[in-house]
Amino acid sequence: MVEIRVAVADGTAVHGLVRRLTGVFDGPSVFFDATRGEVRVRSEWESRSVVQVIDSVESWLATDGVDSATLSIGDRSYTMTGPAYRATPSPPDAA
């Protein structure tokens, strides 16, 4: 069994992530811990489960316009950024 945690800074945007994850995992496997600001997914340990969570978080970041989220698996954490956060300004045109 593995528990994957996704920390979200904006609690109002969490519903879209929970909806995406419950579409992939059964309902009781996904829950929001409001005191910690984390969505948690409990699943049998499979690399496929991790990939499905990553895909769901990426989709949520892009669709809901969320800047970033921290994904934790065991004692390792990774910051995932949304498209707006990753965007870099274009260099000015050379005149």
C-alpha positions, -999 to +999 in steps of 0.1 A: +000+000+000+013+035-009+000+068+001+005+097-023-001+132-009-008+163-029-005+195-009-026+224-023-022+260-013-057+270-024-084+249-008-111+263-031-094+247-061-091+212-045-125+200-057-113+197-093-083+176-082-104+153-060-129+148-089-101+138-113-085+114-088-118+097-079-123+092-116-092+071-116-092+055-081-122+043-061-139+069-039-126+057-005-091+057-018-091+095-023-098+120+004-090+156+013-073+163+047-084+199+053-062+203+084-031+196+064-043+210+031-036+177+013-054+154-010-044+118-002-046+088-024-041+053-010-035+026-035-017-007-040+019+000-048+022+001-086+041+025-107+009+029-127-008+044-097+020+070-094+018+079-131-020+082-128-017+106-099+009+127-118-012+128-149-043+139-129-023+166-111-009+179-143-043+180-159-058+198-129-030+224-128-035+232-165-073+231-165-080+249-132-052+274-135-035+264-103+001+277-100+017+247-082+012+217-060+036+195-040+034+158-046+048+135-019+054+098-020+070+084+012+097+108+023+102+124-011+085+156-023+082+171-058+068+205-068+047+205-099+040+238-116+011+249-137+014+263-172+010+299-160+039+295-135+061+279-161+056+306-187+085+328-193+083+362-209+095+365-245+126+385-250+120+420-265+123+423-302+157+435-312+153+468-330 
